[in-house]
Amino acid sequence: MPTGKVSLWTIGREWSRIGVIGFGGPPAHIALLRSLCVVNRQWLPASEFEDGIAATSLLPGPASTQLAIFCAWRLRGWLGAVIGGACFILPGLVIILGLASLFLSSDAPRWVEGVAEGAGAGVPAVAVSAALALLPASWGRVKGSRGREHRWLVYLLAGGLCGAIAGQDLVFVLLACGLIEVGTQRRANRQEPAGGLAGAAVLAVALPSAGALGALVWVAFKVGALSYGGGFVIIPLMQHDAVTTYHWMTNAQFLNAVALGQVTPGPIVQTVAVVGYAARGLTGGLLASLVAFAPSFAFVIVGAPHFDRLRRSTQVQAFLTGAGACAIGGIGGVVVPLTVGLPHLWNIGITALAAAWLLGLRKGVVSALVGCGALGAVAAFAHAPLH
């Protein structure tokens, strides 16, 4: 590992810059990191950067954040990883908490409420678009094997049903689907049991959500340590807890939180900070973010030396086949409660327009949500009902 070649100050400055301009989600983050580390500064060879992408995509949690941490770790070890990761996360966190204080305020201007409702109304369409985008790669893992194809469909359906009616339990269904696939392939190949993956299920069961603060910590932990299948899986992991179980926010406010996570720089996991803010104010927002991102630092700092073995593990690949299909189903299934919770017909109309923009015209998510917010502001000025 190269040490002393890149100063910690340089890592802090450059990773902060990416954190500020990193609009557009993981593709934008990866492109910015590649431009910095491989093309412009030539700190990392292209092959190693690609290996980092492949390895972090196998981990639960926000993959682009973990890639940013990995690149900084590769340059200056664990201290570089902490500084680089924190500087990548903090700009978006500051922005989203500032917006949360505005949009969740009880006396926000009417046009702000309209923007919030309009942007939130676009989220169900965004979730559908995300689920459809994830399908081809997941199906490609099993295509050609009838038995694996049938199990994949079962995992997808299980995730969809859970996302629609019992989102708070999705993490357990994700783990179960992953472990079932590991066990099935192990028996077919006569391999040893996947003890480490079974331990993940034990860990999930062993983390109770007792009390208001404990509940917030558990929700944030699920998002950061147990979310498989892409950033959008955090929507079903949080929606039921935040809206139905603990009543931290209304469905409309949750939709707005997801929209804020999309239109601000940084990973969509920042949405958890808005949920934390709704639950316990600024302290809750900071705590939720800390708990959600801490596993990413641990995964990279502890696991990076073993990334090659992780990528070659058939058990890890099998687990991701089951959990990933379930996650996609969960993302699609949560569209049901999200849409049912829309308060007015004009919200549903905006959802339909967003679907046409994303699915019909194949335009970007950020432009869709900004447009939905603008339509919401127009609706507010036209005295359409809010809330």
Secondary structure, DSSP 8 states (H G I E B T S, - for coil): ---SSS-HHHHHHHHHHHHHH-TTSHHHHHHHHHIIIIIIS--S-HHHHHHHHHHHTTSSS-HHHHHHHHHHHHHHHHHHHHHHHHHHHHHHHHHHHHHHHHHT-TT--HHHHHHHHHHHHTHHHHHHHHHHHHHHHHHHHHTT-HHHHHHHHHHHHHHHHHHHH-GGGHHHHHHHHHHHHHHHHHHHHT----HHHHHHHHHHHT----HHHHHHHHHHHHHHHS--SSGGGHHHHHHIIIIIIS-SS-HHHHHHHHHHHHHSSS-GGGHHHHHHHHHHHHHHHHHHHHHHHHHHHHHHHHHGGGHHHHHH-HHHHHHHHHHHHHHHHHHHHTHHHHHHT--SHHHHHHHHHHHIIIIIS---HHHHHHHHHHHHHHHHHTT----
